[in-house]
Amino acid sequence: MITSGPGELSLSVKEADIGILYIIQHELLGDESVDFAGVIIKHPLTNECWMRVSSGSKPADALKKSTESAIRMADEFRSLFGEKMKG
């Protein structure tokens, strides 16, 4: 974690797939309490991503909720594609 405050959370994530962070960002932006959610690759050679969340309420709670939603979505896709690949 880089910084955390009452209305803002900034994270440094190493060895992460930016696509997963984009899914979490998408879920965050669907949350009415979230004012801003952004993801960047700090530098391609460092394999480090930064995520910032600003929220009127607790940004850590919004991040947790959005991450859980993204996990559920990935499980649904896995089930859907697993069934299609079998048949």
N, C-alpha and C positions, 0 to 999 in steps of 0.2 A: 504494500500500500504506500502511496506517496503522501497524500494528505486526506484528512477527513475533518469536516466541520458540521455545524448544525444543518446546513442546507446543501452541502456539496461533498462529494466523494470522488477522489481521484485514485486510480489504481494503475500499477505497473504489473503487467502479466508477461512472464517469460515462457518461452517454449510453447506458445499457444497458437492455435489455428485461428486466423483472423475471421474466418467464416463463422465460427461458433460465436465469437464476440459480436458479429453483425446480427446474428439471430437474437442474442440477448438484447442488443441495442433496439432491434425492432420491437421486441416485447416491452421494453422500457418505454418507448415512444407511444405505445398504446395505453400506458398508465396515465390517468388524468392528473395524478399528483406530480408527475415528472415534467420539469420545465425544459430540460436539455439532457441528451444522452449522446455522447460522441465517442468514436473509436478511431485511433490512428495507429499506424505502424511507426514506431519511433525511428527506426532505421532498418533497412532490409538485412544488413549483415549482423545485427545484434539479436534478431529474432525476439524482439520485445515490443509489446503492444501497450498502449495507454488507453484507458477508458475513463471518462469523466461523466458523472451523473449529478445533475442539480435538481433539487426537489423542494417543494414547499413543506413537505413533511420529512420523514427520515429516509435519506437516499439509500442507506444500507438495506432497509426493509424492502424498498422498491426493487433493488438489485436482486435480493434473495427471491422475491416473488417472481420476478421475470426469469431468473435462472431456472427456477422450478418449472415454470411454464414451458421454457425452451426444452427442458429435459423431457417433459411429457410429450411435446410435439415430436421430438426425435424418436421416442418410443413408438408413437403412432405411425410414423413413417417407416420405421423398421418393421413393424407388424404388417403394414400394408404391402411393402415391397417384398417381404418374406413370403407372404401368401401368393403374390403374383409370380414370384420366381419358382415356386413349387409347382404351380399349375399351369 
